[in-house]
Amino acid sequence: MSALKYAWLTYRRETLWFPLAFLVFFVVIAWMMRRPDIRFAIARGYLGFMLPLIGGILAAYAVLDDPALELRFATPTGAARTLLTRLIPILGVQAASGIAFQLFARGMAVDFSPLGGQVAVQMAWIVPTVVLGAVGTSGALATAHCATGAFLTGAVWLVQLLMRGWILSNCGMLYMFMGVLEPRHPDLRLSQTSLIVASAALAVVSWRLLRRQERYL
């Protein structure tokens, strides 16, 4: 609890307002639209694309963008604990934003049934959010630069969007947005499982990198 309290006290408030600002923006845009299909497209775009991108960028800055990083390394805090206490607040904000948007959207009669049931709707945004968060964190730690991690997050996000057809044809198991763009694809569950495993592997890489603290001082 003390570690989480420290993480909250040193948590940059702009990383809290940034996702909330996008939440309000998309809620307003969806409210302004009257056609149900347009509202659904906006809701799908926010949950499936913007929420994961924001989470990945914030994750890239989560660990190394700490004003007391040297002091933290001087304490007997393990790398795994550091990762958890820095990433949990970000995941919490993203989860709260995703749930809040769905409540607003359902209040505007947005129908999420094209994405499947309740579990399928949640997996459609949780999986890419976890993947991009893992990419952002591992990229920042591998290069010892937060901006590089954020750039890698954006690059992966953009490549997945622009090369949708090629990725689905050649390595569909690694396509992050299958749940939101291809919800009836026969390999959807296999793809989501593979992506979660890949994210876990990147988390292990981040943990091993963070254990070499001298690289970041």
TIDRENKE-593384 format. One line per field, with one value per residue: residue in one letter; z, x, y of N, C-alpha, C in turn. Coordinates in nm, 2 decimals. Example, Ala and Ser with C-alpha at 12.3 -4.5 7.8 and 13.67 -1.06 7.14 Angstrom:
2
res = [A,S]
n.c3 = [0.78,0.71]
n.c1 = [1.32,1.28]
n.c2 = [-0.57,-0.22]
ca.c3 = [0.78,0.71]
ca.c1 = [1.23,1.37]
ca.c2 = [-0.45,-0.11]
c.c3 = [0.78,0.79]
c.c1 = [1.32,1.29]
c.c2 = [-0.33,0.00]
# end
This chain:
217
res = [M,S,A,L,K,Y,A,W,L,T,Y,R,R,E,T,L,W,F,P,L,A,F,L,V,F,F,V,V,I,A,W,M,M,R,R,P,D,I,R,F,A,I,A,R,G,Y,L,G,F,M,L,P,L,I,G,G,I,L,A,A,Y,A,V,L,D,D,P,A,L,E,L,R,F,A,T,P,T,G,A,A,R,T,L,L,T,R,L,I,P,I,L,G,V,Q,A,A,S,G,I,A,F,Q,L,F,A,R,G,M,A,V,D,F,S,P,L,G,G,Q,V,A,V,Q,M,A,W,I,V,P,T,V,V,L,G,A,V,G,T,S,G,A,L,A,T,A,H,C,A,T,G,A,F,L,T,G,A,V,W,L,V,Q,L,L,M,R,G,W,I,L,S,N,C,G,M,L,Y,M,F,M,G,V,L,E,P,R,H,P,D,L,R,L,S,Q,T,S,L,I,V,A,S,A,A,L,A,V,V,S,W,R,L,L,R,R,Q,E,R,Y,L]
n.c3 = [0.00,0.07,-0.14,-0.35,-0.27,-0.28,-0.56,-0.64,-0.53,-0.67,-0.92,-1.23,-1.29,-1.54,-1.68,-1.58,-1.65,-1.92,-2.05,-1.95,-2.07,-2.34,-2.31,-2.24,-2.48,-2.68,-2.58,-2.61,-2.89,-2.97,-2.86,-3.01,-3.26,-3.44,-3.58,-3.54,-3.64,-3.68,-3.42,-3.31,-3.45,-3.36,-3.09,-3.10,-3.22,-3.01,-2.79,-2.90,-3.04,-2.96,-2.67,-2.62,-2.74,-2.59,-2.34,-2.39,-2.45,-2.21,-2.05,-2.14,-2.02,-1.76,-1.58,-1.60,-1.60,-1.35,-1.09,-0.87,-0.93,-0.89,-0.61,-0.56,-0.67,-0.48,-0.27,-0.12,-0.32,-0.53,-0.89,-1.01,-0.83,-0.86,-1.13,-1.11,-0.93,-1.07,-1.31,-1.25,-1.16,-1.41,-1.57,-1.42,-1.45,-1.73,-1.74,-1.59,-1.76,-1.99,-1.89,-1.80,-2.04,-2.18,-2.03,-2.07,-2.35,-2.37,-2.25,-2.45,-2.62,-2.77,-2.96,-2.88,-2.97,-3.22,-3.17,-3.02,-2.71,-2.37,-2.25,-2.48,-2.58,-2.38,-2.40,-2.65,-2.62,-2.40,-2.46,-2.68,-2.53,-2.32,-2.47,-2.61,-2.39,-2.28,-2.49,-2.49,-2.23,-2.23,-2.45,-2.37,-2.15,-2.27,-2.44,-2.27,-2.28,-2.25,-2.45,-2.68,-2.63,-2.63,-2.90,-3.03,-2.95,-3.08,-3.34,-3.37,-3.33,-3.55,-3.77,-3.74,-3.80,-4.06,-4.21,-4.20,-4.37,-4.47,-4.23,-4.12,-4.31,-4.31,-4.05,-3.85,-3.58,-3.44,-3.47,-3.32,-3.32,-3.39,-3.24,-3.24,-3.51,-3.65,-3.53,-3.56,-3.65,-3.71,-3.57,-3.35,-3.07,-3.04,-3.13,-2.94,-2.72,-2.79,-2.81,-2.54,-2.42,-2.56,-2.45,-2.18,-2.21,-2.29,-2.06,-1.88,-2.01,-1.96,-1.68,-1.64,-1.76,-1.60,-1.37,-1.41,-1.29,-1.32,-1.58,-1.60,-1.46]
n.c1 = [0.08,0.20,0.37,0.20,0.08,0.29,0.33,0.10,0.12,0.34,0.25,0.20,-0.02,-0.12,-0.13,-0.35,-0.56,-0.54,-0.64,-0.90,-0.98,-1.00,-1.20,-1.43,-1.44,-1.50,-1.74,-1.90,-1.89,-2.02,-2.27,-2.35,-2.40,-2.67,-2.74,-2.77,-2.58,-2.35,-2.30,-2.23,-2.00,-1.83,-1.82,-1.70,-1.46,-1.34,-1.32,-1.19,-0.96,-0.86,-0.85,-0.66,-0.43,-0.38,-0.33,-0.10,0.09,0.09,0.19,0.45,0.58,0.56,0.74,1.01,0.98,1.00,1.04,1.19,1.36,1.62,1.63,1.43,1.55,1.74,1.61,1.50,1.33,1.17,1.20,0.97,0.77,0.80,0.72,0.45,0.33,0.36,0.22,-0.03,-0.20,-0.23,-0.36,-0.59,-0.71,-0.76,-0.93,-1.15,-1.22,-1.30,-1.52,-1.69,-1.74,-1.88,-2.11,-2.21,-2.25,-2.44,-2.65,-2.71,-2.83,-2.66,-2.58,-2.40,-2.40,-2.30,-2.03,-2.04,-2.11,-2.11,-1.86,-1.71,-1.71,-1.57,-1.32,-1.24,-1.13,-0.97,-0.76,-0.60,-0.52,-0.37,-0.16,-0.04,0.04,0.23,0.41,0.48,0.60,0.82,0.96,1.04,1.20,1.40,1.53,1.59,1.46,1.18,1.03,1.10,0.98,0.71,0.70,0.74,0.51,0.31,0.39,0.35,0.07,-0.01,0.08,-0.06,-0.32,-0.30,-0.20,-0.39,-0.52,-0.30,-0.17,-0.38,-0.39,-0.14,-0.03,-0.24,-0.29,-0.15,-0.29,-0.41,-0.65,-0.86,-1.08,-1.24,-1.27,-1.30,-1.50,-1.63,-1.45,-1.30,-1.07,-1.05,-1.04,-0.81,-0.63,-0.65,-0.56,-0.30,-0.19,-0.21,-0.03,0.20,0.22,0.26,0.52,0.66,0.63,0.79,1.04,1.06,1.07,1.32,1.49,1.46,1.58,1.84,1.95,2.14,2.15,1.97,2.03]
n.c2 = [-0.12,0.12,0.16,0.19,0.42,0.60,0.59,0.71,0.97,1.07,1.06,1.20,1.45,1.53,1.30,1.18,1.36,1.37,1.12,1.14,1.38,1.30,1.11,1.27,1.42,1.23,1.14,1.37,1.41,1.17,1.22,1.43,1.33,1.18,0.96,0.61,0.42,0.58,0.67,0.42,0.36,0.57,0.50,0.24,0.32,0.47,0.29,0.07,0.17,0.43,0.42,0.20,0.31,0.55,0.43,0.28,0.48,0.63,0.42,0.40,0.61,0.55,0.43,0.53,0.80,0.95,1.17,1.11,0.89,0.79,0.78,0.60,0.37,0.33,0.22,-0.09,-0.20,-0.43,-0.50,-0.61,-0.52,-0.25,-0.21,-0.30,-0.11,0.12,0.08,-0.01,0.21,0.34,0.15,0.13,0.38,0.37,0.16,0.26,0.47,0.33,0.18,0.39,0.53,0.33,0.32,0.58,0.56,0.35,0.48,0.65,0.49,0.33,0.04,-0.23,-0.49,-0.59,-0.64,-0.86,-1.05,-0.93,-1.00,-1.03,-0.77,-0.63,-0.76,-0.67,-0.42,-0.44,-0.63,-0.51,-0.28,-0.38,-0.50,-0.28,-0.14,-0.31,-0.30,-0.03,0.00,-0.19,-0.10,0.16,0.09,-0.07,0.10,0.30,0.54,0.74,0.86,0.71,0.47,0.55,0.63,0.38,0.25,0.41,0.35,0.07,0.07,0.22,0.07,-0.17,-0.07,0.03,-0.19,-0.39,-0.59,-0.74,-0.83,-0.99,-1.19,-1.31,-1.33,-1.35,-1.41,-1.22,-0.98,-0.70,-0.57,-0.73,-0.81,-0.58,-0.51,-0.74,-0.92,-1.16,-1.33,-1.66,-1.72,-1.55,-1.59,-1.74,-1.56,-1.35,-1.49,-1.55,-1.29,-1.20,-1.37,-1.29,-1.03,-1.09,-1.20,-0.98,-0.83,-0.98,-0.93,-0.66,-0.66,-0.79,-0.61,-0.38,-0.46,-0.41,-0.16,0.04,0.13,0.34,0.55]
ca.c3 = [0.00,0.08,-0.27,-0.43,-0.22,-0.34,-0.70,-0.66,-0.50,-0.78,-1.05,-1.30,-1.30,-1.68,-1.73,-1.54,-1.72,-2.06,-2.09,-1.92,-2.17,-2.46,-2.27,-2.25,-2.62,-2.75,-2.53,-2.67,-3.03,-2.99,-2.83,-3.12,-3.37,-3.42,-3.65,-3.45,-3.69,-3.66,-3.28,-3.29,-3.51,-3.27,-2.97,-3.14,-3.24,-2.88,-2.71,-2.97,-3.09,-2.88,-2.54,-2.61,-2.78,-2.48,-2.24,-2.43,-2.44,-2.07,-1.99,-2.18,-1.93,-1.62,-1.49,-1.60,-1.58,-1.21,-1.04,-0.76,-0.98,-0.82,-0.47,-0.57,-0.69,-0.36,-0.17,-0.15,-0.39,-0.65,-1.02,-1.03,-0.75,-0.92,-1.25,-1.08,-0.87,-1.17,-1.42,-1.19,-1.17,-1.55,-1.61,-1.35,-1.52,-1.86,-1.72,-1.55,-1.88,-2.08,-1.83,-1.80,-2.18,-2.22,-1.96,-2.14,-2.48,-2.36,-2.22,-2.58,-2.70,-2.86,-2.95,-2.89,-3.00,-3.33,-3.12,-2.94,-2.58,-2.27,-2.24,-2.61,-2.59,-2.29,-2.45,-2.77,-2.58,-2.30,-2.52,-2.73,-2.43,-2.25,-2.56,-2.63,-2.26,-2.27,-2.59,-2.44,-2.11,-2.27,-2.54,-2.29,-2.07,-2.36,-2.49,-2.16,-2.32,-2.25,-2.58,-2.77,-2.60,-2.68,-3.05,-3.07,-2.93,-3.19,-3.47,-3.37,-3.35,-3.69,-3.86,-3.72,-3.86,-4.21,-4.27,-4.15,-4.46,-4.48,-4.11,-4.10,-4.41,-4.29,-3.91,-3.79,-3.44,-3.38,-3.50,-3.20,-3.34,-3.44,-3.16,-3.27,-3.65,-3.70,-3.41,-3.59,-3.71,-3.64,-3.49,-3.26,-2.93,-3.05,-3.15,-2.81,-2.63,-2.83,-2.77,-2.40,-2.40,-2.60,-2.36,-2.07,-2.24,-2.29,-1.92,-1.83,-2.06,-1.88,-1.55,-1.65,-1.80,-1.49,-1.27,-1.44,-1.26,-1.35,-1.71,-1.60,-1.37]
ca.c1 = [0.00,0.28,0.43,0.09,0.06,0.40,0.31,-0.01,0.17,0.43,0.18,0.18,-0.17,-0.16,-0.16,-0.49,-0.65,-0.53,-0.74,-1.03,-1.02,-1.04,-1.33,-1.53,-1.44,-1.57,-1.88,-1.97,-1.90,-2.12,-2.40,-2.39,-2.44,-2.80,-2.76,-2.72,-2.45,-2.24,-2.27,-2.16,-1.86,-1.75,-1.79,-1.60,-1.33,-1.28,-1.29,-1.10,-0.84,-0.80,-0.82,-0.53,-0.32,-0.35,-0.27,0.03,0.17,0.11,0.28,0.59,0.63,0.52,0.85,1.13,0.94,0.99,1.13,1.27,1.39,1.74,1.59,1.35,1.64,1.82,1.53,1.49,1.20,1.20,1.16,0.83,0.69,0.80,0.63,0.31,0.29,0.36,0.13,-0.17,-0.28,-0.27,-0.46,-0.71,-0.77,-0.81,-1.05,-1.26,-1.26,-1.37,-1.65,-1.77,-1.78,-1.98,-2.23,-2.27,-2.29,-2.56,-2.75,-2.75,-2.89,-2.56,-2.59,-2.27,-2.41,-2.22,-1.90,-2.06,-2.16,-2.05,-1.72,-1.64,-1.70,-1.46,-1.19,-1.21,-1.05,-0.87,-0.65,-0.50,-0.47,-0.26,-0.05,0.03,0.10,0.35,0.51,0.54,0.69,0.94,1.03,1.10,1.31,1.50,1.61,1.62,1.40,1.03,0.98,1.11,0.87,0.58,0.70,0.71,0.36,0.24,0.43,0.28,-0.07,-0.04,0.11,-0.18,-0.43,-0.28,-0.17,-0.49,-0.54,-0.18,-0.15,-0.48,-0.37,-0.02,-0.01,-0.36,-0.28,-0.09,-0.36,-0.46,-0.79,-0.95,-1.20,-1.33,-1.29,-1.34,-1.55,-1.68,-1.34,-1.29,-0.94,-1.05,-1.00,-0.67,-0.55,-0.64,-0.48,-0.16,-0.15,-0.19,0.09,0.31,0.23,0.33,0.66,0.72,0.64,0.91,1.15,1.06,1.12,1.47,1.56,1.45,1.67,1.97,1.91,2.25,2.12,1.87,2.08]
ca.c2 = [0.00,0.24,0.18,0.25,0.56,0.68,0.60,0.81,1.10,1.11,1.04,1.32,1.47,1.54,1.16,1.16,1.45,1.34,1.02,1.19,1.47,1.22,1.05,1.37,1.46,1.13,1.14,1.48,1.38,1.07,1.28,1.53,1.25,1.13,0.83,0.50,0.36,0.67,0.66,0.29,0.38,0.65,0.42,0.14,0.38,0.51,0.17,-0.02,0.23,0.54,0.38,0.13,0.40,0.63,0.35,0.25,0.60,0.65,0.32,0.43,0.71,0.52,0.39,0.61,0.94,0.96,1.27,1.05,0.76,0.75,0.75,0.47,0.26,0.32,0.15,-0.23,-0.23,-0.51,-0.46,-0.65,-0.43,-0.12,-0.22,-0.31,0.01,0.23,0.05,-0.03,0.34,0.37,0.05,0.17,0.50,0.33,0.07,0.35,0.55,0.24,0.15,0.51,0.55,0.24,0.36,0.69,0.52,0.28,0.58,0.71,0.38,0.26,-0.10,-0.30,-0.63,-0.63,-0.69,-0.98,-1.03,-0.84,-1.04,-1.00,-0.62,-0.59,-0.81,-0.60,-0.31,-0.48,-0.69,-0.41,-0.19,-0.46,-0.52,-0.16,-0.10,-0.39,-0.25,0.10,-0.01,-0.26,-0.01,0.26,0.04,-0.12,0.21,0.40,0.67,0.73,0.90,0.60,0.38,0.61,0.62,0.24,0.23,0.47,0.28,-0.06,0.10,0.26,-0.04,-0.26,-0.02,0.04,-0.32,-0.48,-0.71,-0.82,-0.90,-1.09,-1.29,-1.37,-1.36,-1.30,-1.42,-1.10,-0.86,-0.65,-0.51,-0.83,-0.81,-0.47,-0.50,-0.87,-0.99,-1.30,-1.41,-1.78,-1.72,-1.44,-1.64,-1.78,-1.44,-1.28,-1.56,-1.53,-1.15,-1.19,-1.44,-1.20,-0.92,-1.15,-1.22,-0.84,-0.79,-1.04,-0.86,-0.53,-0.69,-0.82,-0.48,-0.29,-0.51,-0.35,-0.02,0.14,0.18,0.44,0.66]
c.c3 = [0.00,-0.06,-0.36,-0.40,-0.28,-0.49,-0.73,-0.64,-0.61,-0.92,-1.11,-1.33,-1.45,-1.74,-1.68,-1.62,-1.87,-2.11,-2.06,-2.02,-2.30,-2.43,-2.30,-2.40,-2.70,-2.71,-2.60,-2.82,-3.05,-2.96,-2.94,-3.24,-3.34,-3.48,-3.56,-3.50,-3.67,-3.51,-3.25,-3.34,-3.42,-3.14,-2.99,-3.16,-3.11,-2.81,-2.78,-3.01,-3.00,-2.74,-2.53,-2.64,-2.66,-2.37,-2.27,-2.42,-2.29,-2.01,-2.03,-2.09,-1.78,-1.53,-1.48,-1.58,-1.44,-1.15,-0.93,-0.80,-0.90,-0.68,-0.47,-0.58,-0.57,-0.25,-0.21,-0.22,-0.52,-0.78,-1.05,-0.96,-0.81,-1.05,-1.21,-1.02,-0.96,-1.28,-1.37,-1.20,-1.32,-1.60,-1.54,-1.41,-1.65,-1.84,-1.68,-1.67,-1.97,-2.02,-1.84,-1.94,-2.22,-2.15,-2.03,-2.28,-2.47,-2.32,-2.34,-2.67,-2.80,-2.85,-2.98,-2.93,-3.12,-3.29,-3.04,-2.81,-2.49,-2.26,-2.37,-2.62,-2.50,-2.35,-2.57,-2.74,-2.48,-2.36,-2.58,-2.63,-2.35,-2.34,-2.58,-2.50,-2.24,-2.37,-2.54,-2.33,-2.15,-2.36,-2.47,-2.21,-2.15,-2.41,-2.39,-2.19,-2.32,-2.39,-2.69,-2.75,-2.65,-2.84,-3.10,-3.05,-3.04,-3.32,-3.48,-3.40,-3.49,-3.79,-3.86,-3.80,-4.02,-4.28,-4.23,-4.24,-4.46,-4.35,-4.09,-4.19,-4.37,-4.14,-3.82,-3.64,-3.37,-3.42,-3.37,-3.21,-3.40,-3.37,-3.19,-3.42,-3.71,-3.59,-3.43,-3.66,-3.64,-3.55,-3.39,-3.12,-2.93,-3.06,-3.02,-2.71,-2.66,-2.79,-2.62,-2.36,-2.44,-2.51,-2.23,-2.09,-2.24,-2.14,-1.85,-1.88,-1.98,-1.74,-1.54,-1.68,-1.67,-1.37,-1.29,-1.42,-1.31,-1.49,-1.71,-1.51,-1.44]
c.c1 = [0.08,0.34,0.32,0.07,0.16,0.38,0.20,0.04,0.27,0.37,0.15,0.03,-0.21,-0.19,-0.29,-0.59,-0.65,-0.63,-0.88,-1.08,-1.07,-1.18,-1.44,-1.55,-1.53,-1.72,-1.96,-1.99,-2.01,-2.26,-2.45,-2.44,-2.58,-2.82,-2.70,-2.59,-2.33,-2.20,-2.19,-2.02,-1.77,-1.72,-1.69,-1.46,-1.26,-1.23,-1.18,-0.96,-0.78,-0.76,-0.69,-0.42,-0.28,-0.28,-0.13,0.13,0.20,0.20,0.42,0.66,0.62,0.63,0.96,1.10,0.91,1.09,1.23,1.32,1.52,1.71,1.52,1.45,1.73,1.74,1.53,1.36,1.23,1.15,1.02,0.74,0.68,0.71,0.49,0.26,0.28,0.25,-0.02,-0.25,-0.33,-0.38,-0.60,-0.79,-0.83,-0.93,-1.17,-1.31,-1.34,-1.51,-1.74,-1.82,-1.89,-2.12,-2.30,-2.32,-2.43,-2.68,-2.80,-2.80,-2.79,-2.57,-2.45,-2.28,-2.33,-2.08,-1.92,-2.12,-2.08,-1.90,-1.65,-1.62,-1.58,-1.32,-1.15,-1.12,-0.94,-0.74,-0.55,-0.44,-0.35,-0.14,0.03,0.10,0.23,0.46,0.57,0.63,0.82,1.02,1.11,1.22,1.43,1.59,1.65,1.56,1.25,0.98,0.99,1.01,0.74,0.58,0.68,0.57,0.28,0.27,0.35,0.13,-0.10,-0.02,-0.01,-0.30,-0.42,-0.26,-0.27,-0.50,-0.42,-0.16,-0.25,-0.45,-0.24,0.01,-0.12,-0.36,-0.22,-0.16,-0.44,-0.61,-0.89,-1.09,-1.30,-1.36,-1.34,-1.39,-1.60,-1.57,-1.32,-1.17,-0.94,-0.99,-0.85,-0.58,-0.54,-0.56,-0.33,-0.11,-0.13,-0.06,0.21,0.33,0.29,0.48,0.73,0.73,0.76,1.04,1.17,1.12,1.27,1.54,1.57,1.54,1.81,1.96,2.02,2.23,2.04,1.91,2.18]
c.c2 = [0.13,0.27,0.24,0.39,0.65,0.70,0.71,0.95,1.16,1.10,1.18,1.34,1.49,1.40,1.11,1.24,1.42,1.24,1.07,1.30,1.40,1.15,1.15,1.41,1.36,1.12,1.25,1.46,1.28,1.13,1.37,1.45,1.19,0.99,0.72,0.44,0.45,0.67,0.53,0.30,0.46,0.57,0.31,0.20,0.42,0.39,0.09,0.04,0.34,0.50,0.30,0.22,0.49,0.55,0.31,0.36,0.63,0.55,0.34,0.52,0.67,0.50,0.49,0.76,0.97,1.06,1.22,0.91,0.71,0.71,0.62,0.35,0.23,0.24,0.00,-0.27,-0.31,-0.45,-0.49,-0.55,-0.29,-0.11,-0.22,-0.18,0.13,0.21,0.03,0.10,0.37,0.27,0.08,0.28,0.46,0.24,0.16,0.43,0.46,0.21,0.27,0.54,0.46,0.27,0.48,0.65,0.44,0.37,0.65,0.61,0.32,0.11,-0.17,-0.44,-0.67,-0.68,-0.82,-0.96,-0.94,-0.87,-1.00,-0.85,-0.57,-0.64,-0.73,-0.48,-0.34,-0.54,-0.59,-0.31,-0.26,-0.47,-0.39,-0.11,-0.18,-0.34,-0.12,0.09,-0.08,-0.17,0.10,0.21,-0.02,-0.01,0.32,0.54,0.66,0.76,0.79,0.50,0.42,0.60,0.48,0.20,0.28,0.40,0.15,-0.03,0.14,0.15,-0.14,-0.21,-0.02,-0.09,-0.43,-0.61,-0.80,-0.90,-1.01,-1.21,-1.37,-1.41,-1.30,-1.31,-1.30,-0.97,-0.82,-0.62,-0.60,-0.83,-0.69,-0.45,-0.63,-0.96,-1.13,-1.38,-1.54,-1.80,-1.62,-1.49,-1.68,-1.66,-1.36,-1.35,-1.54,-1.39,-1.14,-1.26,-1.36,-1.09,-0.97,-1.16,-1.08,-0.79,-0.86,-0.97,-0.73,-0.55,-0.71,-0.69,-0.39,-0.34,-0.45,-0.20,0.08,0.20,0.31,0.56,0.75]
# end
